[in-house]
Amino acid sequence: MAKAASEEEELSKAIVRKVVKDKLARSSDQDEINVHKDALLDLSESARIFVHYLSAT
């Protein structure tokens, strides 16, 4: 099993949720966009890895 990121390395879930919902709302005709909790966790982890990659190069 993968090692969990420390709290200092994690991105704010509220910020990730806000960015994802905003971008999905802009590309959709629906007023209310619901994003599954697991999808938000995966997007948060992907963004954390991407930021870590950028800071390492």
For each residue, the residues with C-beta under 8 A, 3 or more apart:
1:
2:
3:
4:
5: 9 10 45 48
6: 9 10
7: 10
8:
9: 5 6 48 52
10: 5 6 7 13 44 48
11: 15 16 44 47 48 51
12: 15 16
13: 10 16 17 40 41 44
14: 17 18
15: 11 12 18 19
16: 11 12 13 19 20 40 43 44 47
17: 13 14 20 21 35 40
18: 14 15 21 22
19: 15 16 22 23
20: 16 17 23 24 35 40 43
21: 17 18 24 25 33 35
22: 18 19 25 26
23: 19 20 26 27
24: 20 21 27 28 33 35
25: 21 22 28 30 31 33
26: 22 23
27: 23 24
28: 24 25 33
29:
30: 25 33
31: 25
32:
33: 21 24 25 28 30
34:
35: 17 20 21 24 39 40
36: 39 40
37: 40 41
38: 41 42
39: 35 36 42 43
40: 13 16 17 20 35 36 37 43 44
41: 13 37 38 44 45
42: 38 39 45 46
43: 16 20 39 40 46 47
44: 10 11 13 16 40 41 47 48
45: 5 41 42 48 49
46: 42 43 49 50
47: 11 16 43 44 50 51
48: 5 9 10 11 44 45 51 52
49: 45 46 52 53
50: 46 47 53 54
51: 11 47 48 54 55
52: 9 48 49 55 56
53: 49 50 56 57
54: 50 51 57
55: 51 52
56: 52 53
57: 53 54
